Amino acid sequence: MIWLPHFGTVLAVAVVVSSGGYPALAEELHSGASHSATTGAANEHSHQDGRILYYRHPDGLPQFLALPKSTDDGRAYLAVREKPAEASANAPADKPATDVQALSNPATPRRILYYRNPMGLGDTSPVPKKDNMGMHYVPVFAGEQQGGSAVRLSPGKLQRTGVKTSIAGVARIGRAVRVPATVTLDETRVSVISMRTDAFIDAVSNVTTGDRIEKGQVLFGFYSREIATAGTEYAAPGGDRAGSALRLKNLGVPDEAISTIAERRQVPSTIDYASPRDGIVLERLAIPGMMAKPGDVLFRIADMSHLWVLADLPEYDLNSVRVGADVRLTVRSLPGRTFHGTIDLIYPQVDSQTRTTKVRIGLPNPDGVLLVNMYAEAEIDARSDDPVVAVPSSAVIDTGDRKLVFLDKGEGRFEPRDVTLGARGDTQTEITTGIKAGDHVVVAANFLLDAESNLNSALSAMTTGDAKQ
């Protein structure tokens, strides 16, 4: 504690000041003009009525001096003395008994180290003062110094600041990632019908683009000279039946047609080509009488009982989404209906323009209500597979340089703890290091505690530096 020099002549005892947390002080009027003549008397009076701490403006302005002085209109500054222990016994009854006892009991002295800003700012004062709003600076006693970044609050201050705590628990952390999506065909369920040799299309069934067909339904009939030659060799007795059958298969002759040739021992003039799957005719290019070259597409058929949905996932959400995650989809043209699927694949590239990645979602479509190119909204469940230590997101303070939470140590003591964050959910955040399940963390007014903690750290460093000097 820093004591100010004693100056001036005692004129009259004016007011006795004693407030919770401040030392009891007595104010006296001093004349700056008579300072040099009465120094000895003033010192003797100081030992009897308390040491002079400082001089303050008589109008209560935030002006404090170490030496006596008079105002411009001739009024003397008030000398503020430390109130003697004997006078503390007559302190007002409405003051806290603990404060009076601490100040009056010589066995438990409370030495004031400094006065700090009441709003938590970093400025301090060696003497009492007020800020610009008239609020008294708060004294910091030697017994109350935290010696670091820990914070201690009285029960009354806890109630006024609104500090609330919660218990760190174990939970699956995640959030719903909502992204736009488009319905597309399942590429593995699309069939292309074409010939492997020159063939003439004799007839085409009455199916058109958009028609639903079944597996085994005849699509068209064709004639191919190369197939007829291989079929004749296969039907001839005593020939290489195994080689002829393999040649027919390589030419694309359906198994049903090969079986018919084996049974009848003759090659039909027209061979029927049947659909290899159930589905929708996406494209019909076969025309009766046309000459089909090898590789010419005659039909395209898609099985739409199972579709893909391609969603555009932002790059910053890639770490939250995994293959196998459940997806809930809604389609704009089908209000009120919800579809459920799973993520099959996360494409291994990011679009350079949109900074999004395609995510493929497998989606059953048994009733066929979903159509290709429909717009949808995908809600991806991005929760973690295993439970992890989690706290409410409001408990985490991210300063940019560090991430921390405040632990409630009981009895008004709070300790900042650096933490490492994991996945972030809608309301909770994973903590990978720093705290454990069951710890009490502050979830409200923690920014006020952080300001108090930073002030304590700065003052601790300052006092430590002064001590070393």
TABELCOR-V354660 format. One record per residue. N is the residue number from 1. RES is the residue in one small letter. OMEGA is omega in whole degrees, -180 to 180 (999 if undefined). Layout:
N RES OMEGA
N RES OMEGA
This chain:
1 m -178
2 i 178
3 w 178
4 l 180
5 p 180
6 h 180
7 f 169
8 g 180
9 t -179
10 v 178
11 l -179
12 a 176
13 v -173
14 a -170
15 v 172
16 v -177
17 v 175
18 s -179
19 s -179
20 g 177
21 g 179
22 y 173
23 p 179
24 a -176
25 l 175
26 a -178
27 e 179
28 e 176
29 l 177
30 h 178
31 s 180
32 g -176
33 a -175
34 s -176
35 h -172
36 s -175
37 a -171
38 t -179
39 t -179
40 g 179
41 a 180
42 a -180
43 n 179
44 e 179
45 h 180
46 s -179
47 h -178
48 q -173
49 d 179
50 g -178
51 r 177
52 i -180
53 l -178
54 y 178
55 y -179
56 r -179
57 h -178
58 p 179
59 d 179
60 g 178
61 l -178
62 p 179
63 q -176
64 f -176
65 l 175
66 a -177
67 l 177
68 p -179
69 k 175
70 s 178
71 t -180
72 d -180
73 d 172
74 g 179
75 r -176
76 a 173
77 y -179
78 l 176
79 a 180
80 v -177
81 r 170
82 e -176
83 k -180
84 p -176
85 a -178
86 e -178
87 a -178
88 s 180
89 a 180
90 n -180
91 a -180
92 p -176
93 a -177
94 d 177
95 k 179
96 p -178
97 a -179
98 t 179
99 d -179
100 v -180
101 q -178
102 a -178
103 l -174
104 s -177
105 n -178
106 p -177
107 a 180
108 t -179
109 p 178
110 r -177
111 r 179
112 i 179
113 l -178
114 y 176
115 y -177
116 r -179
117 n -178
118 p -180
119 m 176
120 g 178
121 l -171
122 g -177
123 d 179
124 t 180
125 s 176
126 p -179
127 v 178
128 p 178
129 k 177
130 k 175
131 d -176
132 n 180
133 m 178
134 g -180
135 m 180
136 h 172
137 y -174
138 v 179
139 p 175
140 v -178
141 f -180
142 a -179
143 g -177
144 e -179
145 q -174
146 q 179
147 g -179
148 g -177
149 s 178
150 a -176
151 v 175
152 r -180
153 l 175
154 s 179
155 p 179
156 g 180
157 k 176
158 l -179
159 q -179
160 r -178
161 t 178
162 g 179
163 v 177
164 k -178
165 t 176
166 s -178
167 i 175
168 a -177
169 g 178
170 v -177
171 a 171
172 r -175
173 i 176
174 g 179
175 r 178
176 a 178
177 v -178
178 r -177
179 v 175
180 p -176
181 a 180
182 t 179
183 v 179
184 t 178
185 l 171
186 d -174
187 e -179
188 t -177
189 r 177
190 v 180
191 s 176
192 v 180
193 i 178
194 s 180
195 m 178
196 r 178
197 t 178
198 d -178
199 a 175
200 f 178
201 i -178
202 d -176
203 a 179
204 v 180
205 s -177
206 n 175
207 v -178
208 t 179
209 t -180
210 g 180
211 d 175
212 r -179
213 i -179
214 e 178
215 k -179
216 g 179
217 q -177
218 v 180
219 l -180
220 f 174
221 g -176
222 f 175
223 y 178
224 s -179
225 r -179
226 e 178
227 i 179
228 a 179
229 t 179
230 a 178
231 g 178
232 t 178
233 e -180
234 y -178
235 a -177
236 a 178
237 p 177
238 g -180
239 g 178
240 d -176
241 r -179
242 a 179
243 g 180
244 s 179
245 a 179
246 l 179
247 r 178
248 l 179
249 k 179
250 n 178
251 l 176
252 g 179
253 v 180
254 p 180
255 d 180
256 e -180
257 a 178
258 i 178
259 s 179
260 t 179
261 i -179
262 a -178
263 e -173
264 r -180
265 r 177
266 q -179
267 v 179
268 p -180
269 s 178
270 t 180
271 i 180
272 d 177
273 y -176
274 a 179
275 s -180
276 p -178
277 r 169
278 d 177
279 g -179
280 i 176
281 v 178
282 l -177
283 e 175
284 r 179
285 l 180
286 a -180
287 i 179
288 p 179
289 g -178
290 m 174
291 m -178
292 a 177
293 k 178
294 p 179
295 g 178
296 d 179
297 v 178
298 l 177
299 f 167
300 r -175
301 i 180
302 a 173
303 d -175
304 m 176
305 s 176
306 h -175
307 l 172
308 w 172
309 v -180
310 l -179
311 a 178
312 d -176
313 l 178
314 p -176
315 e -176
316 y 178
317 d -177
318 l -177
319 n -177
320 s -173
321 v -178
322 r 175
323 v -178
324 g -180
325 a 178
326 d -179
327 v 176
328 r -175
329 l 171
330 t -177
331 v -175
332 r -177
333 s 178
334 l -177
335 p 179
336 g -180
337 r 180
338 t -180
339 f -176
340 h 179
341 g 179
342 t 179
343 i 178
344 d -172
345 l 169
346 i -174
347 y -173
348 p 178
349 q 179
350 v 179
351 d -175
352 s -179
353 q -176
354 t -177
355 r 177
356 t 179
357 t 177
358 k 175
359 v -177
360 r -178
361 i 175
362 g -173
363 l 175
364 p 179
365 n -172
366 p -178
367 d 174
368 g -179
369 v 178
370 l -179
371 l -179
372 v 177
373 n 172
374 m 174
375 y -179
376 a 173
377 e -177
378 a 176
379 e -173
380 i 176
381 d -175
382 a 179
383 r 179
384 s -179
385 d -175
386 d 176
387 p -179
388 v 176
389 v -175
390 a 175
391 v 173
392 p -177
393 s -180
394 s 180
395 a -175
396 v 174
397 i 180
398 d -178
399 t -174
400 g 177
401 d -178
402 r 177
403 k -174
404 l 171
405 v 178
406 f 178
407 l 175
408 d -178
409 k 180
410 g 178
411 e 176
412 g -180
413 r -179
414 f -175
415 e 176
416 p -178
417 r 176
418 d -177
419 v 173
420 t -174
421 l 174
422 g -179
423 a 177
424 r 177
425 g 179
426 d -177
427 t -177
428 q -180
429 t 179
430 e 176
431 i -178
432 t 177
433 t 175
434 g 179
435 i 179
436 k 179
437 a -179
438 g 177
439 d 177
440 h -178
441 v 180
442 v -178
443 v 178
444 a -178
445 a 180
446 n 177
447 f 174
448 l 176
449 l 180
450 d 177
451 a 178
452 e -180
453 s 179
454 n 178
455 l 179
456 n 179
457 s -179
458 a -180
459 l 178
460 s 178
461 a -179
462 m -180
463 t 177
464 t 178
465 g 178
466 d -180
467 a 180
468 k 180
469 q 999
